[in-house]
């Protein structure tokens, strides 16, 4: 029975990680190709950093997806999404979506790395 739960847990981890990775890759591509995003980044004072932020997002998302590096990806994405939350908050913009994504990243990290939870027992 425990082995079946492990398979279910793995599947859930892969599905959520895949969806989050797809979302972040789509977001990164938008930073490269959508002119309205360039306007937002310029308004926030980050116009020159848009490409670097997108590359960091892609690298972090791929690290998050891969099993051997998913914990590093989780930490990097936490910092990335945390930064997005701060930028939106400081400009008086909604940040609920970014907060939900951050929560999903951590839920996925705990699902894929059960040893993280053992530290709290």
N, CA, C and O of each residue as an XYZ file, in Angstrom:
484
protein
N       0.815     -1.187      0.000
C       0.000      0.000      0.000
C       0.868      1.265      0.000
O       0.545      2.251     -0.663
N       1.974      1.221      0.754
C       2.859      2.376      0.822
C       3.504      2.652     -0.534
O       3.704      3.808     -0.906
N       3.831      1.581     -1.276
C       4.419      1.738     -2.599
C       3.444      2.430     -3.548
O       3.847      3.271     -4.351
N       2.149      2.073     -3.456
C       1.133      2.712     -4.292
C       1.028      4.203     -3.956
O       0.913      5.041     -4.851
N       1.067      4.520     -2.681
C       1.016      5.923     -2.271
C       2.219      6.674     -2.829
O       2.090      7.823     -3.252
N       3.367      6.047     -2.835
C       4.572      6.658     -3.366
C       4.412      6.969     -4.856
O       4.825      8.034     -5.316
N       3.817      6.044     -5.606
C       3.576      6.274     -7.033
C       2.594      7.417     -7.238
O       2.773      8.246     -8.129
N       1.560      7.458     -6.414
C       0.577      8.534     -6.506
C       1.224      9.869     -6.189
O       0.993     10.866     -6.873
N       2.027      9.875     -5.157
C       2.726     11.097     -4.758
C       3.665     11.573     -5.870
O       3.738     12.767     -6.161
N       4.377     10.634     -6.484
C       5.268     10.979     -7.596
C       4.479     11.580     -8.756
O       4.877     12.591     -9.334
N       3.353     10.943     -9.087
C       2.532     11.425    -10.192
C       2.010     12.831     -9.917
O       2.067     13.703    -10.783
N       1.506     13.042     -8.713
C       1.004     14.370     -8.346
C       2.130     15.396     -8.429
O       1.934     16.496     -8.947
N       3.304     15.039     -7.923
C       4.457     15.940     -7.988
C       4.831     16.296     -9.414
O       5.087     17.459     -9.722
N       4.864     15.294    -10.286
C       5.210     15.535    -11.687
C       4.171     16.412    -12.376
O       4.526     17.316    -13.133
N       2.903     16.154    -12.122
C       1.838     16.920    -12.787
C       1.897     18.383    -12.365
O       1.882     19.276    -13.212
N       1.963     18.633    -11.063
C       2.008     20.022    -10.589
C       3.288     20.705    -11.069
O       3.250     21.850    -11.519
N       4.421     20.006    -10.976
C       5.690     20.589    -11.429
C       5.642     20.898    -12.929
O       6.144     21.933    -13.367
N       5.046     20.011    -13.703
C       4.929     20.238    -15.141
C       4.069     21.452    -15.459
O       4.405     22.245    -16.339
N       2.966     21.595    -14.745
C       2.088     22.748    -14.972
C       2.772     24.058    -14.573
O       2.696     25.049    -15.299
N       3.428     24.055    -13.435
C       4.136     25.272    -12.994
C       5.257     25.613    -13.967
O       5.445     26.779    -14.315
N       6.006     24.599    -14.408
C       7.093     24.835    -15.359
C       6.552     25.405    -16.666
O       7.129     26.342    -17.217
N       5.452     24.850    -17.165
C       4.853     25.367    -18.399
C       4.425     26.824    -18.224
O       4.649     27.648    -19.111
N       3.819     27.139    -17.095
C       3.411     28.515    -16.814
C       4.609     29.460    -16.810
O       4.558     30.543    -17.394
N       5.681     29.042    -16.149
C       6.858     29.900    -16.049
C       7.590     30.044    -17.385
O       8.117     31.115    -17.687
N       7.626     28.992    -18.174
C       8.244     29.093    -19.505
C       7.428     30.013    -20.410
O       7.988     30.781    -21.193
N       6.103     29.928    -20.298
C       5.228     30.829    -21.046
C       5.468     32.273    -20.609
O       5.535     33.177    -21.442
N       5.596     32.483    -19.307
C       5.867     33.818    -18.775
C       7.208     34.351    -19.288
O       7.313     35.518    -19.665
N       8.215     33.502    -19.299
C       9.536     33.924    -19.774
C       9.504     34.272    -21.260
O      10.132     35.242    -21.685
N       8.782     33.494    -22.043
C       8.677     33.792    -23.471
C       7.959     35.122    -23.689
O       8.294     35.872    -24.606
N       6.980     35.404    -22.850
C       6.292     36.690    -22.936
C       7.230     37.855    -22.668
O       7.098     38.915    -23.279
N       8.167     37.664    -21.765
C       9.137     38.713    -21.468
C      10.022     38.997    -22.685
O      10.468     40.127    -22.880
N      10.270     37.977    -23.494
C      11.074     38.164    -24.704
C      10.256     38.777    -25.844
O      10.782     39.585    -26.608
N       8.977     38.404    -25.969
C       8.242     38.680    -27.201
C       7.084     39.665    -27.100
O       6.597     40.130    -28.131
N       6.631     39.996    -25.908
C       5.438     40.834    -25.793
C       5.827     42.275    -25.463
O       6.399     42.540    -24.406
N       5.514     43.206    -26.370
C       5.897     44.603    -26.129
C       5.200     45.212    -24.906
O       5.766     46.090    -24.256
N       3.989     44.762    -24.587
C       3.309     45.324    -23.412
C       4.024     44.949    -22.109
O       3.945     45.682    -21.124
N       4.720     43.807    -22.106
C       5.526     43.458    -20.938
C       6.725     44.392    -20.824
O       7.140     44.747    -19.721
N       7.278     44.788    -21.962
C       8.406     45.719    -21.943
C       7.983     47.036    -21.312
O       8.756     47.646    -20.574
N       6.767     47.479    -21.595
C       6.263     48.713    -21.006
C       6.153     48.590    -19.490
O       6.521     49.507    -18.756
N       5.640     47.442    -19.023
C       5.503     47.226    -17.580
C       6.868     47.225    -16.901
O       7.047     47.849    -15.855
N       7.817     46.532    -17.490
C       9.154     46.458    -16.888
C       9.816     47.838    -16.864
O      10.530     48.169    -15.918
N       9.579     48.639    -17.903
C      10.123     49.994    -17.926
C       9.476     50.834    -16.830
O      10.157     51.592    -16.139
N       8.158     50.698    -16.672
C       7.432     51.437    -15.635
C       7.957     51.083    -14.241
O       8.032     51.945    -13.365
N       8.319     49.816    -14.041
C       8.822     49.364    -12.741
C      10.294     49.696    -12.539
O      10.836     49.476    -11.455
N      10.952     50.230    -13.582
C      12.378     50.536    -13.486
C      13.259     49.327    -13.761
O      14.434     49.313    -13.393
N      12.692     48.308    -14.409
C      13.438     47.070    -14.679
C      13.585     46.800    -16.178
O      13.851     45.667    -16.580
N      13.417     47.815    -16.991
C      13.432     47.634    -18.441
C      14.685     46.951    -18.962
O      14.609     46.091    -19.840
N      15.836     47.330    -18.425
C      17.103     46.753    -18.889
C      17.325     45.333    -18.379
O      18.183     44.618    -18.896
N      16.568     44.922    -17.380
C      16.763     43.621    -16.746
C      15.796     42.549    -17.259
O      15.870     41.399    -16.827
N      14.913     42.902    -18.150
C      13.863     41.977    -18.608
C      14.438     40.683    -19.174
O      13.954     39.605    -18.831
N      15.439     40.755    -20.017
C      16.033     39.558    -20.627
C      16.720     38.693    -19.576
O      16.579     37.470    -19.588
N      17.450     39.312    -18.683
C      18.149     38.549    -17.634
C      17.140     37.867    -16.715
O      17.335     36.718    -16.320
N      16.064     38.573    -16.375
C      15.018     37.987    -15.533
C      14.379     36.793    -16.248
O      14.125     35.763    -15.624
N      14.120     36.925    -17.549
C      13.518     35.826    -18.316
C      14.446     34.612    -18.378
O      13.991     33.478    -18.233
N      15.732     34.843    -18.591
C      16.694     33.733    -18.633
C      16.765     33.048    -17.272
O      16.791     31.819    -17.197
N      16.798     33.825    -16.207
C      16.786     33.255    -14.865
C      15.527     32.451    -14.594
O      15.574     31.410    -13.939
N      14.411     32.933    -15.094
C      13.142     32.224    -14.928
C      13.174     30.875    -15.652
O      12.701     29.873    -15.116
N      13.722     30.848    -16.850
C      13.815     29.604    -17.621
C      14.726     28.600    -16.913
O      14.368     27.433    -16.761
N      15.886     29.051    -16.489
C      16.832     28.160    -15.799
C      16.216     27.618    -14.511
O      16.305     26.422    -14.233
N      15.600     28.486    -13.737
C      14.979     28.060    -12.477
C      13.846     27.079    -12.713
O      13.707     26.102    -11.977
N      13.035     27.328    -13.734
C      11.909     26.437    -14.040
C      12.403     25.057    -14.461
O      11.825     24.044    -14.066
N      13.463     25.012    -15.255
C      14.003     23.720    -15.673
C      14.639     22.968    -14.507
O      14.503     21.749    -14.406
N      15.332     23.690    -13.627
C      15.880     23.054    -12.428
C      14.757     22.524    -11.539
O      14.898     21.468    -10.922
N      13.654     23.246    -11.475
C      12.499     22.844    -10.687
C      11.869     21.564    -11.239
O      11.392     20.727    -10.473
N      11.865     21.412    -12.552
C      11.230     20.251    -13.184
C      12.049     18.976    -12.995
O      11.480     17.905    -12.785
N      13.361     19.077    -13.067
C      14.215     17.891    -13.005
C      14.286     17.332    -11.579
O      14.491     18.088    -10.629
N      14.120     16.018    -11.425
C      14.077     15.427    -10.082
C      15.329     15.679     -9.233
O      15.217     15.946     -8.037
N      16.508     15.598     -9.833
C      17.744     15.736     -9.046
C      18.009     17.173     -8.603
O      18.753     17.400     -7.649
N      17.412     18.131     -9.281
C      17.680     19.535     -8.958
C      16.427     20.291     -8.526
O      16.452     21.517     -8.414
N      15.327     19.567     -8.281
C      14.070     20.265     -8.016
C      14.097     21.114     -6.755
O      13.399     22.126     -6.692
N      14.870     20.742     -5.762
C      14.920     21.553     -4.546
C      15.633     22.878     -4.801
O      15.232     23.910     -4.262
N      16.691     22.858     -5.623
C      17.377     24.096     -5.999
C      16.448     24.991     -6.820
O      16.390     26.204     -6.614
N      15.724     24.372     -7.753
C      14.742     25.113     -8.539
C      13.657     25.716     -7.663
O      13.201     26.833     -7.908
N      13.243     24.972     -6.638
C      12.224     25.493     -5.715
C      12.723     26.743     -5.002
O      11.991     27.723     -4.870
N      13.972     26.706     -4.542
C      14.536     27.874     -3.857
C      14.693     29.062     -4.814
O      14.364     30.196     -4.466
N      15.194     28.791     -6.010
C      15.368     29.879     -6.982
C      14.032     30.479     -7.404
O      13.901     31.698     -7.522
N      13.037     29.614     -7.631
C      11.722     30.123     -8.015
C      11.056     30.867     -6.866
O      10.311     31.820     -7.093
N      11.313     30.444     -5.647
C      10.774     31.170     -4.487
C      11.314     32.599     -4.464
O      10.574     33.551     -4.217
N      12.602     32.732     -4.724
C      13.201     34.068     -4.766
C      12.637     34.872     -5.937
O      12.331     36.055     -5.793
N      12.504     34.234     -7.083
C      11.987     34.907     -8.278
C      10.554     35.394     -8.057
O      10.240     36.559     -8.302
N       9.700     34.499     -7.596
C       8.293     34.851     -7.394
C       8.178     35.839     -6.226
O       7.341     36.741     -6.262
N       9.004     35.675     -5.201
C       9.020     36.653     -4.112
C       9.344     38.044     -4.629
O       8.733     39.027     -4.211
N      10.301     38.124     -5.534
C      10.635     39.406     -6.151
C       9.476     39.971     -6.959
O       9.221     41.175     -6.929
N       8.776     39.107     -7.676
C       7.613     39.553     -8.444
C       6.520     40.091     -7.512
O       5.868     41.090     -7.816
N       6.334     39.421     -6.385
C       5.335     39.886     -5.415
C       5.713     41.270     -4.895
O       4.863     42.156     -4.802
N       6.981     41.454     -4.558
C       7.442     42.748     -4.033
C       7.273     43.850     -5.075
O       6.840     44.954     -4.746
N       7.613     43.555     -6.334
C       7.467     44.559     -7.395
C       6.005     44.952     -7.547
O       5.687     46.138     -7.633
N       5.118     43.970     -7.579
C       3.693     44.277     -7.728
C       3.160     45.033     -6.508
O       2.383     45.977     -6.657
N       3.570     44.627     -5.309
C       3.124     45.316     -4.093
C       3.602     46.765     -4.071
O       2.838     47.668     -3.732
N       4.854     46.982     -4.429
C       5.411     48.329     -4.355
C       4.825     49.265     -5.414
O       4.956     50.484     -5.303
N       4.184     48.702     -6.437
C       3.553     49.517     -7.467
C       2.036     49.538     -7.327
O       1.337     50.015     -8.220
N       1.523     49.025     -6.212
C       0.085     49.050     -5.958
C      -0.720     48.171     -6.902
O      -1.883     48.461     -7.182
N      -0.112     47.109     -7.388
C      -0.781     46.198     -8.322
C      -1.172     44.910     -7.600
O      -0.590     44.575     -6.568
N      -2.159     44.184     -8.141
C      -2.547     42.911     -7.510
C      -1.396     41.906     -7.548
O      -0.637     41.854     -8.516
N      -1.277     41.117     -6.494
C      -0.201     40.133     -6.419
C      -0.710     38.771     -5.958
O       0.083     37.915     -5.567
N      -2.008     38.568     -5.999
C      -2.591     37.311     -5.537
C      -2.146     36.132     -6.413
O      -1.847     35.058     -5.891
N      -2.101     36.319     -7.725
C      -1.698     35.237     -8.617
C      -0.285     34.767     -8.301
O      -0.034     33.565     -8.219
N       0.636     35.703     -8.122
C       2.018     35.349     -7.807
C       2.089     34.634     -6.461
O       2.890     33.716     -6.288
N       1.266     35.045     -5.520
C       1.246     34.396     -4.204
C       0.777     32.950     -4.314
O       1.326     32.065     -3.658
N      -0.231     32.712     -5.136
C      -0.737     31.351     -5.332
C       0.320     30.487     -6.003
O       0.508     29.329     -5.630
N       1.009     31.047     -6.993
C       2.086     30.293     -7.662
C       3.184     29.941     -6.663
O       3.707     28.827     -6.687
N       3.537     30.876     -5.788
C       4.562     30.607     -4.774
C       4.126     29.481     -3.842
O       4.925     28.606     -3.510
N       2.877     29.497     -3.425
C       2.361     28.423     -2.566
C       2.414     27.088     -3.294
O       2.787     26.077     -2.700
N       2.046     27.068     -4.573
C       2.095     25.826     -5.355
C       3.529     25.313     -5.508
O       3.757     24.104     -5.503
N       4.476     26.209     -5.642
C       5.880     25.799     -5.738
C       6.291     25.086     -4.455
O       6.942     24.042     -4.510
N       5.921     25.632     -3.308
C       6.291     25.012     -2.039
C       5.540     23.717     -1.796
O       6.112     22.760     -1.272
N       4.271     23.670     -2.167
C       3.517     22.413     -2.035
C       4.184     21.335     -2.869
O       4.353     20.204     -2.412
N       4.563     21.682     -4.092
C       5.237     20.726     -4.969
C       6.574     20.293     -4.384
O       6.935     19.119     -4.460
N       7.305     21.230     -3.804
C       8.599     20.880     -3.183
C       8.391     19.872     -2.057
O       9.164     18.923     -1.930
N       7.363     20.064     -1.243
C       7.095     19.135     -0.142
C       6.567     17.791     -0.640
O       6.869     16.753     -0.053
N       5.783     17.802     -1.714
C       5.280     16.538     -2.278
C       6.434     15.738     -2.873
O       6.518     14.525     -2.675
N       7.312     16.404     -3.591
C       8.410     15.709     -4.262
C       9.578     15.376     -3.337
O      10.390     14.506     -3.653
N       9.668     16.057     -2.203
C      10.766     15.850     -1.253
C      10.197     15.662      0.144
O      10.263     16.581      0.960
N       9.636     14.479      0.441
C       8.995     14.280      1.741
C       9.955     14.445      2.913
O       9.513     14.680      4.038
N      11.246     14.327      2.674
C      12.205     14.493      3.760
C      12.190     15.923      4.303
O      12.609     16.148      5.438
N      11.720     16.882      3.527
C      11.609     18.252      4.008
C      10.617     18.350      5.169
O      10.824     19.116      6.110
N       9.550     17.574      5.091
C       8.547     17.590      6.145
C       9.039     16.934      7.415
O       8.610     17.304      8.507
N       9.938     15.958      7.291
C      10.430     15.268      8.471
C      11.226     16.197      9.395
O      11.377     15.911     10.583
N      11.720     17.277      8.864
C      12.473     18.246      9.661
C      11.569     18.978     10.666
O      12.051     19.518     11.662
N      10.259     18.992     10.397
C       9.320     19.701     11.250
C       8.698     18.826     12.323
O       7.909     19.315     13.131
N       9.033     17.551     12.350
C       8.414     16.633     13.325
C       9.170     16.632     14.625
O       8.794     15.921     15.558
